[in-house]
Amino acid sequence: MFDIALYQPEIPPNTGNIMRLCANTGCRLHLIHPLGFSLDEKQVRRAGLDYRDLAVVQEHDSFASFAHAMQDRRVFALSTKANQPYTQAAFQPDDVLLFGPETRGLPEPLLFSLPDEMKLRVPMLPDSRSLNLSNTVAVVTYEALRQQKFAELI
């Protein structure tokens, strides 16, 4: 199944919604510190409802720690600065989908360290800033699952 990684997420309800998505799809969630909130916050619990115990969540102290844990995996970074639409990627089981913080996205040095084919974007109108993080995660995750014919969900 796929892994979803949130780099320094800032908004508790988004993380709660993504946790719920992971619980319902079997995807694993990686949270890369520092977080902009505590996982015990009421807003995270409310958005995640009772799904926290159903989701596989792993926390990483830093991006370096996360990168070490994922060293043999393909990591796709989602960014408004990427050129390739997410629909052009050929996702494989065990791929990792990496998303940046809501207010600033993934840092440029991190993006520059990845090959262009590993950087994806969700198409939007030219003057648009970005979509909501939890919506973007859902869109890309379901495309990856669709490409696998929803194998573990049906």
N, C-alpha and C positions, 0 to 999 in steps of 0.2 A: 504494500500500500504506500501511498505518498506521505511525505513529511511536509508540514507547513511550519515555516520559521518566521517569527516576528522579531525583527531587530529593534530593540529599545521601544516597544510600544508605549503609547502615552495615554490613550483614552480607554478607561476600564470597560465601558459597554462594548467596544469593538472587540476587545480580547475575549470577553464573555461570549459574544456571538460566535466568534471563531472557535472557541472551545466547544460550543454546542455543535457547530458544523463538524468538527473533528469527531465528536462522540457519535454523530449520526452517519458518518462516512467511513469510520475506521482509520482515518488519517491520524498521524501522530503530530502533536504540537510542540514546538521548541520555542521557548521564550529566552531571548538573549538580553541579558542585563546590561545597563541598569534599566529597570522598568520605571515608568512614570507614575506608578501606583503600587499598592499592595494587593496581592491576589486575594486577600481576605476582605477587601473593600466590598461594601454592600452593592455597588454598581456592577462589579464583576459577577458577584453571586446572582444578582437579579437577572442579568443578561444571559448568564450560563444556566440559570435555573438549577435543576438538580443534575445537570450533565457533568459537573466537575469530576465526580467520581467515575463517570463513564468514559471520560477522555483520558488518553495517555498524554501527559504533559511532562516535558523535561525542561528544566531550567539550566542555562549556561551562564557562568559568571562574566563572560566576555565573548566577543566575536572570535577571538583566537581559540578559545575553548570549544566553541561551536564548530569552527572550521576544522579543528583537529578531530572532533567526533565524526565529522562528515567527509573526511579526507578521501575516501574511496567512492564517493557518491557524486552524481551530477547535481549541481545546484543551479537552479534558474532564478535569476534576480528580476523582480518586477519593478519597473521604473517608468515614470513618464518621460524620462530622458532616453529610453531605448527606442530603437527604430523598428524592430521586428515584432509584429503582432503575435500575441500568445497562441493564436490559432495555427501558426506556422511551425510551432515546435512539435516534435514527435516525442511525446512523453512516454516514459517507461516506468514500470513499477519500481518503487524505491527512489524515484527522483525526489528532490527537495525543492520546494517553492519558497523563496525568500522574499519577504516584504519589509519595507522600511517603516519608520515612524510616521505617524499621521501628518505632522506639521512640516517635515523636512525631507522625507524620503530617505533612501539609502545614501550614505556619504559617497562623494565622487571617487575618493581613492579606492573604496571597495568596488565600485562599478568598473573603474579602469582596470582593476586586477582580473576581471573576468573577460573571456572571449566574447565577441559580439553576439555569437549564436546562443549564448547563455543569458543574454539580457532581453527581456520581453516587455511589451507594453500592452495595455488594453486600449484599443482605438477610441478616440474621443474627438469632438470638434476642436479645431485648431486653437481657439482661445480658452479652452477649458483648463483648469488647474489640475484636478484629480478627482477620482471617485472616492467614495467612502471606503476605508480600508477593509471592513468586513465584507462589503459588497464585492470588492475586487478579489479578495481571497475566494469567495464563493464562486464567482464567474470562472476564474482560472482553475480552481480545484475541480469543478464539474466538467470542464473541458478535458482535463487530464483523465478523469474517471470515465468520461464518454469514450475517449480514445481506447480505453481498456475494456470497453463494452460493459461498464459497470460490473465487472466480473465478480467482485466480492459483495456486491449490494443486491443482486437479483437472486 
